[in-house]
Amino acid sequence: MTSTVGPPPYYENHGFQPENIYSARQPGAYPYPQYFSTNAPPVPSYVPRVATYQSSRPVAHSSERTCASNIKKTIVIILSILLVICCAIAAFFIWYFVENRCLGSLIECGSSGVCIPPSQWCDGVSHCPSGEDETRCVRLFGPDFILEVYSPVSKSWYPVCQDDWNDDYGKIACKDMGYSVDTYYYSRGVATEVSFKSYMKLNRSAGNIDLYKKLYSSDSCASGNVVSLRCIECGLSIKSMNIMNRIVGGSGAMPGQWPWQVSLHMQGIHVCGGSIITRQWIVTAAHCVEGRFSDPYSWRVYAGILNQNEMLLRNGYRVQQIISHPDYDTDSKDNDVALMKLETPLSFTDTVRPVCLPNPGMMFQPNQQCWISGWGAEYQGGKTSNNLNYVTVPLIERSRCNSVYIYNGMILPTMICAGYLGGGIDSCQV
């Protein structure tokens, strides 16, 4: 919700935050051009001309050569001065942007210059001098994508009442969260099973001001519905999923069945799978891009293609940037997630679409059936599959997975345990 004063609203799904477009670079030293020697040439000595019978040709004037040399030196000096001025201006702008922008992934607190990490925004504790980090917080909550606004006074999240709400407000809200207006899907009212005691309502008579400032707290909502906001059309397949074949006991996929699935190649070889979340961002595992695999320019991303052999005939998408989770642990694989930014954006089609990111409040229960897809081995110990496969697996309660006879405490809170303890169906080498 756009404002002319203060930072933009913060959105909980960090992958969709507007980027810090200024890279952390230190201004370097600029070499100054070497001036030519300014020592004046010796004064020419003129010999009296005496008419003789041997020759009547005029003697060359060295003063003409001296004048031309002086002009050249003047031009070189002027150009050198201009070059120095340009270097000084460039150095000033580099210094300005480095000094006035937070380094790395830190976010600046308004005009105070204080920088804090994203994890400290909207966490219920004011870290900015003026509390900006807790005053403009919005999120999409639960499986219904309910639009909620945070109140720093009561330290609670409140749903937005659908009264007087329309698509225009929905587009503004999505833009404030960092989504492109081109990806806007819908904004509509939904009835919820949970009864809310307080809401955020829209004051349409507030005039042409920031959308966030138009919202006010209320104990009632006449329509009884709250705003369900979808900023991108995600998680939709054009194919039914009732046929099953491989991925260690799974099924062969059809075009458009898993449109968000991509294959990540290093030197022409499939290394890992990934999922599309926007036109330019791919989510994958951090262990796939660690060490010698961390160079973004070595990767190619293939979208909308099911067959690995067919990918070898295509160019794929180049990767511009790789961002691993800052708390990723290479030993325990804690926070094993990373993002890839493509150099050129994808074009969404029937076979290339984004997956939905899980919203806060989405609970995954033991024995719940989940889909996995990829080019994993078709049997235990086998080679990577040439075709995209998929299968369903049940979620397993973490405490059971962590029992001494299974994973013995290796499953951390950032992980999900799924599959069949008896084996036969798994996502190995996906």
Contacts in CASP RR format, 6 or more apart in sequence:
PFRMAT RR
TARGET T0000
AUTHOR 0000-0000-0000
METHOD contacts of the structure
MODEL  1
MTSTVGPPPYYENHGFQPENIYSARQPGAYPYPQYFSTNAPPVPSYVPRV
ATYQSSRPVAHSSERTCASNIKKTIVIILSILLVICCAIAAFFIWYFVEN
RCLGSLIECGSSGVCIPPSQWCDGVSHCPSGEDETRCVRLFGPDFILEVY
SPVSKSWYPVCQDDWNDDYGKIACKDMGYSVDTYYYSRGVATEVSFKSYM
KLNRSAGNIDLYKKLYSSDSCASGNVVSLRCIECGLSIKSMNIMNRIVGG
SGAMPGQWPWQVSLHMQGIHVCGGSIITRQWIVTAAHCVEGRFSDPYSWR
VYAGILNQNEMLLRNGYRVQQIISHPDYDTDSKDNDVALMKLETPLSFTD
TVRPVCLPNPGMMFQPNQQCWISGWGAEYQGGKTSNNLNYVTVPLIERSR
CNSVYIYNGMILPTMICAGYLGGGIDSCQV
1 9 0 8 1.000
1 136 0 8 1.000
1 138 0 8 1.000
1 172 0 8 1.000
1 173 0 8 1.000
1 176 0 8 1.000
1 210 0 8 1.000
1 211 0 8 1.000
1 212 0 8 1.000
1 213 0 8 1.000
2 8 0 8 1.000
2 172 0 8 1.000
2 175 0 8 1.000
2 176 0 8 1.000
2 210 0 8 1.000
2 211 0 8 1.000
3 136 0 8 1.000
3 210 0 8 1.000
3 212 0 8 1.000
3 213 0 8 1.000
4 210 0 8 1.000
6 110 0 8 1.000
6 111 0 8 1.000
6 132 0 8 1.000
6 136 0 8 1.000
7 107 0 8 1.000
7 108 0 8 1.000
7 109 0 8 1.000
7 110 0 8 1.000
7 132 0 8 1.000
7 136 0 8 1.000
8 18 0 8 1.000
8 136 0 8 1.000
8 176 0 8 1.000
8 178 0 8 1.000
9 136 0 8 1.000
9 137 0 8 1.000
9 138 0 8 1.000
9 176 0 8 1.000
9 177 0 8 1.000
9 212 0 8 1.000
10 17 0 8 1.000
10 107 0 8 1.000
10 118 0 8 1.000
10 121 0 8 1.000
10 122 0 8 1.000
10 133 0 8 1.000
10 136 0 8 1.000
10 137 0 8 1.000
10 138 0 8 1.000
11 17 0 8 1.000
11 138 0 8 1.000
11 139 0 8 1.000
11 176 0 8 1.000
11 177 0 8 1.000
11 178 0 8 1.000
12 122 0 8 1.000
12 137 0 8 1.000
12 139 0 8 1.000
12 360 0 8 1.000
13 139 0 8 1.000
13 140 0 8 1.000
13 357 0 8 1.000
13 359 0 8 1.000
14 118 0 8 1.000
15 277 0 8 1.000
15 281 0 8 1.000
15 339 0 8 1.000
15 357 0 8 1.000
16 177 0 8 1.000
16 178 0 8 1.000
16 179 0 8 1.000
16 277 0 8 1.000
16 278 0 8 1.000
16 357 0 8 1.000
17 118 0 8 1.000
17 178 0 8 1.000
18 178 0 8 1.000
20 101 0 8 1.000
20 102 0 8 1.000
20 104 0 8 1.000
20 105 0 8 1.000
20 106 0 8 1.000
20 107 0 8 1.000
22 97 0 8 1.000
22 98 0 8 1.000
22 101 0 8 1.000
24 98 0 8 1.000
24 103 0 8 1.000
24 104 0 8 1.000
25 94 0 8 1.000
25 98 0 8 1.000
26 98 0 8 1.000
27 91 0 8 1.000
27 94 0 8 1.000
27 95 0 8 1.000
27 98 0 8 1.000
28 91 0 8 1.000
28 94 0 8 1.000
30 87 0 8 1.000
30 88 0 8 1.000
30 90 0 8 1.000
30 91 0 8 1.000
32 84 0 8 1.000
32 87 0 8 1.000
33 80 0 8 1.000
33 83 0 8 1.000
33 84 0 8 1.000
35 76 0 8 1.000
35 77 0 8 1.000
35 80 0 8 1.000
36 73 0 8 1.000
36 76 0 8 1.000
38 73 0 8 1.000
41 66 0 8 1.000
41 69 0 8 1.000
44 62 0 8 1.000
44 63 0 8 1.000
44 66 0 8 1.000
47 59 0 8 1.000
49 59 0 8 1.000
101 108 0 8 1.000
102 108 0 8 1.000
102 113 0 8 1.000
102 115 0 8 1.000
103 115 0 8 1.000
105 117 0 8 1.000
105 118 0 8 1.000
105 326 0 8 1.000
106 115 0 8 1.000
106 116 0 8 1.000
106 117 0 8 1.000
107 115 0 8 1.000
107 116 0 8 1.000
107 117 0 8 1.000
107 118 0 8 1.000
107 121 0 8 1.000
107 133 0 8 1.000
108 114 0 8 1.000
108 115 0 8 1.000
109 115 0 8 1.000
109 116 0 8 1.000
109 127 0 8 1.000
109 128 0 8 1.000
109 129 0 8 1.000
109 130 0 8 1.000
109 131 0 8 1.000
109 132 0 8 1.000
109 133 0 8 1.000
110 128 0 8 1.000
110 130 0 8 1.000
110 132 0 8 1.000
112 128 0 8 1.000
112 129 0 8 1.000
112 130 0 8 1.000
114 127 0 8 1.000
114 128 0 8 1.000
114 129 0 8 1.000
116 127 0 8 1.000
116 128 0 8 1.000
116 133 0 8 1.000
120 127 0 8 1.000
120 133 0 8 1.000
121 133 0 8 1.000
121 134 0 8 1.000
121 137 0 8 1.000
122 133 0 8 1.000
122 134 0 8 1.000
122 137 0 8 1.000
122 139 0 8 1.000
122 150 0 8 1.000
123 134 0 8 1.000
124 134 0 8 1.000
124 152 0 8 1.000
124 155 0 8 1.000
125 134 0 8 1.000
126 133 0 8 1.000
126 134 0 8 1.000
126 152 0 8 1.000
127 133 0 8 1.000
128 134 0 8 1.000
131 152 0 8 1.000
134 150 0 8 1.000
134 152 0 8 1.000
135 152 0 8 1.000
136 212 0 8 1.000
137 149 0 8 1.000
137 150 0 8 1.000
137 152 0 8 1.000
138 147 0 8 1.000
138 148 0 8 1.000
138 149 0 8 1.000
138 150 0 8 1.000
138 173 0 8 1.000
138 176 0 8 1.000
138 177 0 8 1.000
138 212 0 8 1.000
139 147 0 8 1.000
139 148 0 8 1.000
139 150 0 8 1.000
139 157 0 8 1.000
139 359 0 8 1.000
139 360 0 8 1.000
140 146 0 8 1.000
140 147 0 8 1.000
140 148 0 8 1.000
140 177 0 8 1.000
140 229 0 8 1.000
140 231 0 8 1.000
140 359 0 8 1.000
141 147 0 8 1.000
141 148 0 8 1.000
141 157 0 8 1.000
141 159 0 8 1.000
141 359 0 8 1.000
141 360 0 8 1.000
141 361 0 8 1.000
142 359 0 8 1.000
142 360 0 8 1.000
142 361 0 8 1.000
142 362 0 8 1.000
143 359 0 8 1.000
143 362 0 8 1.000
144 190 0 8 1.000
144 192 0 8 1.000
144 228 0 8 1.000
145 228 0 8 1.000
145 229 0 8 1.000
145 230 0 8 1.000
145 359 0 8 1.000
146 159 0 8 1.000
146 190 0 8 1.000
146 192 0 8 1.000
146 226 0 8 1.000
146 227 0 8 1.000
146 228 0 8 1.000
146 229 0 8 1.000
147 159 0 8 1.000
147 160 0 8 1.000
147 173 0 8 1.000
147 187 0 8 1.000
147 226 0 8 1.000
147 227 0 8 1.000
147 228 0 8 1.000
147 229 0 8 1.000
148 157 0 8 1.000
148 158 0 8 1.000
148 159 0 8 1.000
148 160 0 8 1.000
148 200 0 8 1.000
149 157 0 8 1.000
149 158 0 8 1.000
149 160 0 8 1.000
149 200 0 8 1.000
149 212 0 8 1.000
149 215 0 8 1.000
150 156 0 8 1.000
150 157 0 8 1.000
150 158 0 8 1.000
151 157 0 8 1.000
151 158 0 8 1.000
151 217 0 8 1.000
156 198 0 8 1.000
158 196 0 8 1.000
158 198 0 8 1.000
158 199 0 8 1.000
158 200 0 8 1.000
158 217 0 8 1.000
159 192 0 8 1.000
159 196 0 8 1.000
159 199 0 8 1.000
159 200 0 8 1.000
159 226 0 8 1.000
159 227 0 8 1.000
160 199 0 8 1.000
160 200 0 8 1.000
160 201 0 8 1.000
160 202 0 8 1.000
160 215 0 8 1.000
160 226 0 8 1.000
160 227 0 8 1.000
161 199 0 8 1.000
161 200 0 8 1.000
161 201 0 8 1.000
161 202 0 8 1.000
161 218 0 8 1.000
161 221 0 8 1.000
161 222 0 8 1.000
161 223 0 8 1.000
161 224 0 8 1.000
161 225 0 8 1.000
161 226 0 8 1.000
161 227 0 8 1.000
162 188 0 8 1.000
162 189 0 8 1.000
162 221 0 8 1.000
162 223 0 8 1.000
162 224 0 8 1.000
162 225 0 8 1.000
162 226 0 8 1.000
162 227 0 8 1.000
163 201 0 8 1.000
163 202 0 8 1.000
163 221 0 8 1.000
163 222 0 8 1.000
163 223 0 8 1.000
164 201 0 8 1.000
164 202 0 8 1.000
164 204 0 8 1.000
165 187 0 8 1.000
165 189 0 8 1.000
165 202 0 8 1.000
165 227 0 8 1.000
166 187 0 8 1.000
167 184 0 8 1.000
167 186 0 8 1.000
167 187 0 8 1.000
169 187 0 8 1.000
169 202 0 8 1.000
169 211 0 8 1.000
170 184 0 8 1.000
170 187 0 8 1.000
170 227 0 8 1.000
170 229 0 8 1.000
171 181 0 8 1.000
171 184 0 8 1.000
171 187 0 8 1.000
172 211 0 8 1.000
173 187 0 8 1.000
173 211 0 8 1.000
173 229 0 8 1.000
173 231 0 8 1.000
174 181 0 8 1.000
174 183 0 8 1.000
174 184 0 8 1.000
174 229 0 8 1.000
174 231 0 8 1.000
175 181 0 8 1.000
176 211 0 8 1.000
176 212 0 8 1.000
177 231 0 8 1.000
179 231 0 8 1.000
179 232 0 8 1.000
179 278 0 8 1.000
180 278 0 8 1.000
180 279 0 8 1.000
183 231 0 8 1.000
183 232 0 8 1.000
183 233 0 8 1.000
183 278 0 8 1.000
183 279 0 8 1.000
184 231 0 8 1.000
184 232 0 8 1.000
185 230 0 8 1.000
185 231 0 8 1.000
185 232 0 8 1.000
185 233 0 8 1.000
185 234 0 8 1.000
186 228 0 8 1.000
186 229 0 8 1.000
186 230 0 8 1.000
187 227 0 8 1.000
187 228 0 8 1.000
187 229 0 8 1.000
187 230 0 8 1.000
188 227 0 8 1.000
188 228 0 8 1.000
189 223 0 8 1.000
189 225 0 8 1.000
189 226 0 8 1.000
189 227 0 8 1.000
189 228 0 8 1.000
190 225 0 8 1.000
190 226 0 8 1.000
190 228 0 8 1.000
191 224 0 8 1.000
191 225 0 8 1.000
192 226 0 8 1.000
196 221 0 8 1.000
196 226 0 8 1.000
197 219 0 8 1.000
198 217 0 8 1.000
198 218 0 8 1.000
198 219 0 8 1.000
199 217 0 8 1.000
199 218 0 8 1.000
199 219 0 8 1.000
199 220 0 8 1.000
199 221 0 8 1.000
199 226 0 8 1.000
200 215 0 8 1.000
200 216 0 8 1.000
200 217 0 8 1.000
200 218 0 8 1.000
201 215 0 8 1.000
201 216 0 8 1.000
201 217 0 8 1.000
201 218 0 8 1.000
201 221 0 8 1.000
202 214 0 8 1.000
202 215 0 8 1.000
203 214 0 8 1.000
203 215 0 8 1.000
203 216 0 8 1.000
204 214 0 8 1.000
206 213 0 8 1.000
206 214 0 8 1.000
207 214 0 8 1.000
232 278 0 8 1.000
232 354 0 8 1.000
233 353 0 8 1.000
233 354 0 8 1.000
234 260 0 8 1.000
234 277 0 8 1.000
234 353 0 8 1.000
234 354 0 8 1.000
234 355 0 8 1.000
234 356 0 8 1.000
234 357 0 8 1.000
235 260 0 8 1.000
235 353 0 8 1.000
235 354 0 8 1.000
235 355 0 8 1.000
235 356 0 8 1.000
236 259 0 8 1.000
236 353 0 8 1.000
237 256 0 8 1.000
237 257 0 8 1.000
237 258 0 8 1.000
237 259 0 8 1.000
238 256 0 8 1.000
238 257 0 8 1.000
238 259 0 8 1.000
238 350 0 8 1.000
238 351 0 8 1.000
239 254 0 8 1.000
239 255 0 8 1.000
239 256 0 8 1.000
239 257 0 8 1.000
241 257 0 8 1.000
241 371 0 8 1.000
241 390 0 8 1.000
243 251 0 8 1.000
243 252 0 8 1.000
244 250 0 8 1.000
244 251 0 8 1.000
244 390 0 8 1.000
244 391 0 8 1.000
244 392 0 8 1.000
245 251 0 8 1.000
245 252 0 8 1.000
245 389 0 8 1.000
246 252 0 8 1.000
246 378 0 8 1.000
246 385 0 8 1.000
246 387 0 8 1.000
246 389 0 8 1.000
246 391 0 8 1.000
247 372 0 8 1.000
247 373 0 8 1.000
247 374 0 8 1.000
247 376 0 8 1.000
247 377 0 8 1.000
247 378 0 8 1.000
247 385 0 8 1.000
247 389 0 8 1.000
247 390 0 8 1.000
247 391 0 8 1.000
247 425 0 8 1.000
247 426 0 8 1.000
247 427 0 8 1.000
247 430 0 8 1.000
248 376 0 8 1.000
248 377 0 8 1.000
248 378 0 8 1.000
248 379 0 8 1.000
248 380 0 8 1.000
248 391 0 8 1.000
248 424 0 8 1.000
248 425 0 8 1.000
248 426 0 8 1.000
248 427 0 8 1.000
248 428 0 8 1.000
249 378 0 8 1.000
249 379 0 8 1.000
249 391 0 8 1.000
249 424 0 8 1.000
249 425 0 8 1.000
250 389 0 8 1.000
250 390 0 8 1.000
250 391 0 8 1.000
250 425 0 8 1.000
251 389 0 8 1.000
251 390 0 8 1.000
251 391 0 8 1.000
252 387 0 8 1.000
252 388 0 8 1.000
252 389 0 8 1.000
252 390 0 8 1.000
253 261 0 8 1.000
253 306 0 8 1.000
253 373 0 8 1.000
253 387 0 8 1.000
253 388 0 8 1.000
253 389 0 8 1.000
253 390 0 8 1.000
254 306 0 8 1.000
255 304 0 8 1.000
255 306 0 8 1.000
255 350 0 8 1.000
255 351 0 8 1.000
256 304 0 8 1.000
256 350 0 8 1.000
256 351 0 8 1.000
256 353 0 8 1.000
257 390 0 8 1.000
258 373 0 8 1.000
258 374 0 8 1.000
258 388 0 8 1.000
258 390 0 8 1.000
259 276 0 8 1.000
259 304 0 8 1.000
259 349 0 8 1.000
259 350 0 8 1.000
259 351 0 8 1.000
259 352 0 8 1.000
259 353 0 8 1.000
260 275 0 8 1.000
260 276 0 8 1.000
260 277 0 8 1.000
260 353 0 8 1.000
260 354 0 8 1.000
260 355 0 8 1.000
261 273 0 8 1.000
261 274 0 8 1.000
261 275 0 8 1.000
261 304 0 8 1.000
261 373 0 8 1.000
261 374 0 8 1.000
261 388 0 8 1.000
262 273 0 8 1.000
262 274 0 8 1.000
262 275 0 8 1.000
262 276 0 8 1.000
262 282 0 8 1.000
262 301 0 8 1.000
262 302 0 8 1.000
262 303 0 8 1.000
262 304 0 8 1.000
263 270 0 8 1.000
263 273 0 8 1.000
263 274 0 8 1.000
263 301 0 8 1.000
263 302 0 8 1.000
263 305 0 8 1.000
263 308 0 8 1.000
263 311 0 8 1.000
263 375 0 8 1.000
264 270 0 8 1.000
264 271 0 8 1.000
264 272 0 8 1.000
264 273 0 8 1.000
264 274 0 8 1.000
264 282 0 8 1.000
264 284 0 8 1.000
264 288 0 8 1.000
264 299 0 8 1.000
264 300 0 8 1.000
264 301 0 8 1.000
264 340 0 8 1.000
265 271 0 8 1.000
265 299 0 8 1.000
265 300 0 8 1.000
265 301 0 8 1.000
265 302 0 8 1.000
265 311 0 8 1.000
265 316 0 8 1.000
266 293 0 8 1.000
266 298 0 8 1.000
266 299 0 8 1.000
266 300 0 8 1.000
267 298 0 8 1.000
268 300 0 8 1.000
268 312 0 8 1.000
270 308 0 8 1.000
270 311 0 8 1.000
270 375 0 8 1.000
270 384 0 8 1.000
271 288 0 8 1.000
271 293 0 8 1.000
272 284 0 8 1.000
272 285 0 8 1.000
272 288 0 8 1.000
272 430 0 8 1.000
273 284 0 8 1.000
273 288 0 8 1.000
273 374 0 8 1.000
273 375 0 8 1.000
273 430 0 8 1.000
274 282 0 8 1.000
274 283 0 8 1.000
274 284 0 8 1.000
275 282 0 8 1.000
275 283 0 8 1.000
275 284 0 8 1.000
275 354 0 8 1.000
275 355 0 8 1.000
276 282 0 8 1.000
276 303 0 8 1.000
276 346 0 8 1.000
276 352 0 8 1.000
276 353 0 8 1.000
276 354 0 8 1.000
276 355 0 8 1.000
277 283 0 8 1.000
277 354 0 8 1.000
277 355 0 8 1.000
277 357 0 8 1.000
278 354 0 8 1.000
279 342 0 8 1.000
279 345 0 8 1.000
279 346 0 8 1.000
279 347 0 8 1.000
279 348 0 8 1.000
279 354 0 8 1.000
280 341 0 8 1.000
280 342 0 8 1.000
280 345 0 8 1.000
280 346 0 8 1.000
281 339 0 8 1.000
281 340 0 8 1.000
281 341 0 8 1.000
281 342 0 8 1.000
282 301 0 8 1.000
282 339 0 8 1.000
282 340 0 8 1.000
282 341 0 8 1.000
282 342 0 8 1.000
283 337 0 8 1.000
283 338 0 8 1.000
283 339 0 8 1.000
283 340 0 8 1.000
283 355 0 8 1.000
283 357 0 8 1.000
284 337 0 8 1.000
284 338 0 8 1.000
284 339 0 8 1.000
284 340 0 8 1.000
285 336 0 8 1.000
285 337 0 8 1.000
285 338 0 8 1.000
286 324 0 8 1.000
286 325 0 8 1.000
286 328 0 8 1.000
286 333 0 8 1.000
286 335 0 8 1.000
286 336 0 8 1.000
286 337 0 8 1.000
286 338 0 8 1.000
287 330 0 8 1.000
287 333 0 8 1.000
287 336 0 8 1.000
288 338 0 8 1.000
289 299 0 8 1.000
289 322 0 8 1.000
289 324 0 8 1.000
289 338 0 8 1.000
289 340 0 8 1.000
290 324 0 8 1.000
290 328 0 8 1.000
290 330 0 8 1.000
293 299 0 8 1.000
294 322 0 8 1.000
294 324 0 8 1.000
296 319 0 8 1.000
296 320 0 8 1.000
296 321 0 8 1.000
296 322 0 8 1.000
296 340 0 8 1.000
296 341 0 8 1.000
297 318 0 8 1.000
297 319 0 8 1.000
299 318 0 8 1.000
299 319 0 8 1.000
299 322 0 8 1.000
299 340 0 8 1.000
300 315 0 8 1.000
300 316 0 8 1.000
300 317 0 8 1.000
300 318 0 8 1.000
300 319 0 8 1.000
301 316 0 8 1.000
301 317 0 8 1.000
301 318 0 8 1.000
301 319 0 8 1.000
301 340 0 8 1.000
301 342 0 8 1.000
302 311 0 8 1.000
302 314 0 8 1.000
302 316 0 8 1.000
302 317 0 8 1.000
303 317 0 8 1.000
303 346 0 8 1.000
303 352 0 8 1.000
304 349 0 8 1.000
304 351 0 8 1.000
304 352 0 8 1.000
305 311 0 8 1.000
305 314 0 8 1.000
306 387 0 8 1.000
306 388 0 8 1.000
307 386 0 8 1.000
307 387 0 8 1.000
307 388 0 8 1.000
308 375 0 8 1.000
308 384 0 8 1.000
308 385 0 8 1.000
308 386 0 8 1.000
308 387 0 8 1.000
309 386 0 8 1.000
317 342 0 8 1.000
317 343 0 8 1.000
317 344 0 8 1.000
317 346 0 8 1.000
318 342 0 8 1.000
318 343 0 8 1.000
318 344 0 8 1.000
319 340 0 8 1.000
319 341 0 8 1.000
319 342 0 8 1.000
319 343 0 8 1.000
320 341 0 8 1.000
320 342 0 8 1.000
320 343 0 8 1.000
321 340 0 8 1.000
321 341 0 8 1.000
322 338 0 8 1.000
322 339 0 8 1.000
322 340 0 8 1.000
322 341 0 8 1.000
323 338 0 8 1.000
323 339 0 8 1.000
323 341 0 8 1.000
324 337 0 8 1.000
324 338 0 8 1.000
325 335 0 8 1.000
325 336 0 8 1.000
325 337 0 8 1.000
325 338 0 8 1.000
327 334 0 8 1.000
327 335 0 8 1.000
328 334 0 8 1.000
328 335 0 8 1.000
328 336 0 8 1.000
328 337 0 8 1.000
328 338 0 8 1.000
329 335 0 8 1.000
332 410 0 8 1.000
332 412 0 8 1.000
333 415 0 8 1.000
334 412 0 8 1.000
334 414 0 8 1.000
334 415 0 8 1.000
335 414 0 8 1.000
336 414 0 8 1.000
336 415 0 8 1.000
346 352 0 8 1.000
348 354 0 8 1.000
364 370 0 8 1.000
364 395 0 8 1.000
364 416 0 8 1.000
365 395 0 8 1.000
366 394 0 8 1.000
366 395 0 8 1.000
366 396 0 8 1.000
366 397 0 8 1.000
366 400 0 8 1.000
367 394 0 8 1.000
367 395 0 8 1.000
368 394 0 8 1.000
368 395 0 8 1.000
369 392 0 8 1.000
369 393 0 8 1.000
369 394 0 8 1.000
370 392 0 8 1.000
370 393 0 8 1.000
370 394 0 8 1.000
370 395 0 8 1.000
370 418 0 8 1.000
371 390 0 8 1.000
371 391 0 8 1.000
371 392 0 8 1.000
372 390 0 8 1.000
372 391 0 8 1.000
372 392 0 8 1.000
372 393 0 8 1.000
372 418 0 8 1.000
372 427 0 8 1.000
372 430 0 8 1.000
373 388 0 8 1.000
373 389 0 8 1.000
373 390 0 8 1.000
373 391 0 8 1.000
373 430 0 8 1.000
374 385 0 8 1.000
374 388 0 8 1.000
374 389 0 8 1.000
374 390 0 8 1.000
374 427 0 8 1.000
374 430 0 8 1.000
375 384 0 8 1.000
375 385 0 8 1.000
375 386 0 8 1.000
375 387 0 8 1.000
375 388 0 8 1.000
375 389 0 8 1.000
375 429 0 8 1.000
375 430 0 8 1.000
376 384 0 8 1.000
376 385 0 8 1.000
376 389 0 8 1.000
376 427 0 8 1.000
376 428 0 8 1.000
376 429 0 8 1.000
376 430 0 8 1.000
377 383 0 8 1.000
377 384 0 8 1.000
377 385 0 8 1.000
377 428 0 8 1.000
377 429 0 8 1.000
378 385 0 8 1.000
378 389 0 8 1.000
380 424 0 8 1.000
380 426 0 8 1.000
380 428 0 8 1.000
381 428 0 8 1.000
384 429 0 8 1.000
391 425 0 8 1.000
391 427 0 8 1.000
393 418 0 8 1.000
393 419 0 8 1.000
393 420 0 8 1.000
393 425 0 8 1.000
393 426 0 8 1.000
393 427 0 8 1.000
394 418 0 8 1.000
394 419 0 8 1.000
394 420 0 8 1.000
395 416 0 8 1.000
395 417 0 8 1.000
395 418 0 8 1.000
395 419 0 8 1.000
396 417 0 8 1.000
396 418 0 8 1.000
396 419 0 8 1.000
396 421 0 8 1.000
397 417 0 8 1.000
398 411 0 8 1.000
398 413 0 8 1.000
398 415 0 8 1.000
398 417 0 8 1.000
400 406 0 8 1.000
400 417 0 8 1.000
401 407 0 8 1.000
401 409 0 8 1.000
401 411 0 8 1.000
401 417 0 8 1.000
402 408 0 8 1.000
402 409 0 8 1.000
402 410 0 8 1.000
402 411 0 8 1.000
406 421 0 8 1.000
407 417 0 8 1.000
411 417 0 8 1.000
418 427 0 8 1.000
419 425 0 8 1.000
419 426 0 8 1.000
420 426 0 8 1.000
END
